[in-house]
Amino acid sequence: MIDRSSSSSRFVMQSNGGGATAAATRLSMTKIDLLEATVEQLHQCLDRGDITAVQLCKAYLARIEETRHLNAVIDVPTEAALKEAEESDARRKAGKSLGILDGIPVLVKDNIALRPTKGVQTTAGSLALEGGITSADATIVAKLRSAGAIMLATANLTEWANGRGEKMPNGWSARGGQCTSPYHERGDVCGSSSGSGVGMAIGLAALALGSETCGSICMPAGRCNVVGIKPTVGLTSRYGCIPILASCDSPGPMTRTVRDSAILLQAIVGKDDDDKHSLDQPDTPPDYLKALTADGLSGARIGVLRSVYTDASADNDFPQSMIDMYNEQIASVFPKLGATLVDPAELICSESKKDLEVLEDALFALSPAEMCNGINSFIDFLATRPPGINTLRDIVSFNSSHASEELPACRASQAHFIKAVENAQEMDDPAYLTQLASNYEIARLKGIDATLKKYNLDALIAPSDSCIRVLPGLAGYPLISIPCGFMSEDTRPLEQTDEEREHGLPIYPGPGVPFGITFVGTAYSEAKLLKYGYAYEQATQIRTKQAPMRSATPKTQLADVNV
């Protein structure tokens, strides 16, 4: 039996799911539990002088050190983070606070550039990029710094955001090692934003940035019992982010509550001349916090996608207990909240789970153009390149010549990289443009938009681990994952080969492993998805029902830190 007895305090902290009531936010330093603390709670304590930003950073840094065995974090620029915290405290003391994010520590996925700073690199977890020096912060990081947020550490990930090859183990990178679940000793937290999800699950920072091409936010969010938002492609700038597929990549929030995700999203959206995709978004973003109401699902029409996780024509990783619990949740919660369920509401472009899995081939058909040009452009973004690394072809050669580290047993795939290099295309290549147009037609016009229109729906739902992620990936459309439940204690993992066991590959599913529910919408529907996700979160409070393992839960709290 997994020991989760460290959870005694968490049920008090989240009785309002991260809302801003006076009872929930007026907490003294000794009562704040960093496993649960929300941005608004920390902001109020900082503003009242109950705590300092330096003290907050030191507490989170200590929690990171306590949980190094989970490999959730790669680089920790301690000196720089504490300096930024001192500057935040000085601003507050002078009455010049920059707002709600001033002094708030953030984990940054290691494919989102941080400016040249002692103790930190931006490498996508790859040894090939070690020694490279970035030229600047990624645009979204610059936005957070301008709001006073502190970039505390880089989060581990599936190397190259799982773009390197088909059989990369989730959460493994050569630089960061194998990230594992805080809910099961050998649990697979999925990827690629593995460290961001684990960091939020056990309170290693107040907020985290992840990124998604096809499932890399929603899947680890579900398995880590946290909230994740993949925004519409271009709503958040990708400039300074290590790319995989420019038509699909989208950085976004990973947090413990929907409200915190809304706060973080609000801070990072906006047009950026350095990312042409961002120029298509509305001139003025919605006020995402105003969308958060407990009755947000009232009157909504929600389509239940079933074949994406129950179709017998494809392998199914889900234990029956998870499917039963998910079905029970949607049947009991949504009608009580005033929503109309259209069940089933199957995707127009797909009749089965297997159809969607085939579409992943269409996704990576873009790689000879988007992957090659994107990664080469990031190398150009570096002020100083690693020795011998000038193109994606050089990275493939580096991996081959450093096989014992980059291509160890059971982690040896770089098939996508090789295919991209061997079939390299320019971004104006007619074959690429035809493939891109086909993908958009399948995923948008004949997929998500057609399904919403046919059933007169506001959003679609499916388990966060299901292959529903493929359509928003191809379409560049948004989604939000919310905690939905936990697998039963008698859940048995899938069988592994002797080699997989010998090399310590993580397992899935497993007893007590969390899972999420994903809401999917059309382009720029983030405010609606946040509204629905918040209403569901407030009604269920799933995340507070089960704590991480005691061995994975750091003990350091603010009261333990001397400034």
Steps between C-alpha positions, in 0.01 A plus 500: 500500500636843405549733796316826438468596866672834448177645367328601820522875447408516135124461537472820704698709253293433191144510626426766237713355222730802488232768515561839656272502804634678806490183710718315253753774432562665837754243607802563715840371404472207738173383347599510133560153358723527194353176372180696441575874512337704223638810332238721661578367847873555455444842346293617797757371747778676311302825485421487873862431585421163657769346276771626265577392147844389617344281765256355246779421253715339767212279610432382145873448435520281809198301381672445164808361676285269713348339192797466266430126481194574283715680239235767445754783474819536295669837567455724804650851466490559876707816507301669221164398645583637844626824345169538315318428826698773678407743223134404538514562875661838439222599261234407750674686778510809276131464415576410138374142475446388142182309585377154585801316352767715662722266705320182385738211409447314171634172360587526131504195272850452363398577142403860581799732491633678805742788450870431566514431872751325723384149579243455225492397135218440252558163340176302453672250730760425232875477549539628144393849610717512812737792486271707282419850626160648428471850359196597710196381691220341302224757449268337754780493759574867434132576560510319834819676609343836412218405739755426774484119487815308592636228272588248770620192308474309174264203494599161360321371191493219253811595304433731205137513613459140381573611143817295459345159437204274557623288791640759738399418858279769646683743727853389408775731381873451489556810713212455745475122537174312542223712653255286697159538658436636849200262517677171425862398559559412135206681348510641148387865513488516121656783305643708384431760773575241766703709743253789484218264596690335784624837624144625533374177657743525793536876532848575364388844381183703483460469122650312207530538125459198275460462126292277278523380144269201540414412861809632678306719746167321536641151554755575776248738659251214521751254641633754751158608630544863390352745251652557157406731215619462143407834340405557139819494295635855494300632797825466696815588307741219417796732439792365699335160548679196357258390228378165381214591263423870454140442390426301816733618782345703779649595840251528783429486875524201731371579848317355798175688440304637207517847650880491507501382138280795404737740677804353326333487159396865528862596556646321197248554219543764233629575152871478428662611177757224549229231471283549192239254628431733792392785274169329417366516856244759614645844574375488859493170692201421723520550875548136586440548873158648432406178322539298819158447657373203697195478271713512187360176359139608531341495155810357330472219247785255547578218258627171645761338277490128563676309222828679572538294817264203472548383142594132495681525164809650664711424804356659813719594794216597731397274789129438523488664841618826344243485222224422750603788726523741206157399374355535849650848531356635178159341557464639851678836490408667172119474522508628860691806377238575237690369198344297221702193409491380140615143546653378281611783272752333274751688292384551143847425359550181698300193585749338734793541733718336236405767245636766732821311563555483123474878490819521706676405177349812343638701789858387450470528120563870572837430661730517194406866465391618845738297716809565290440870454376551854791336680750662265340836580534438873869423454524837321322657802792398722760766565761224530450159341625177652815379322415337168124557528369711212203301367264216587727269298781579744275405792424164338875442459566609859246253632654218301853581618382529863276194485576374850350821644250613237390165357521252787308173495122547487549872431663478159259660254575808294293381204306827462822699490656270243188505281486880518866536402487246219186656348565866582262750341479877488197666657373603155531147357169415322495151654526646849234765436265234362553281809441795733178596321383138515571481873306818568206378289486164679546633851317831478233512227419127494601429857449718806303782335277261307426295812418808708270625226324168434400452863472874584768464768703741706783254571605136482625283787712187526752352746825699494702190413288414199603562141259798480821701535583427134222716352576817703865437415438490125249785518701725730190526721483541880425258779503491879559198723343484848553232768227237470589205724746232612544144385397230745760348733476165322595646160769292330763659275543389141752223449858609435779311326794377705713768339253776588492385861879467513547857381239644735247629252197648675175309518139587416226466614532442873325510839404850608618660175298814418320566173342810353211616288575717196272770360566580131371799305546698183763770442533765772232343720727499808264716706214252446720202578628667818140574600395137453814364665461730800137400553597132484794553735291688756225238498729199533819608683660182365856617547465513875366145532836326493850623583831403341714234664661596827844425354431746216361784711751761617474610862650850490252778567540878529530480878810281458692768309713766663568813294 
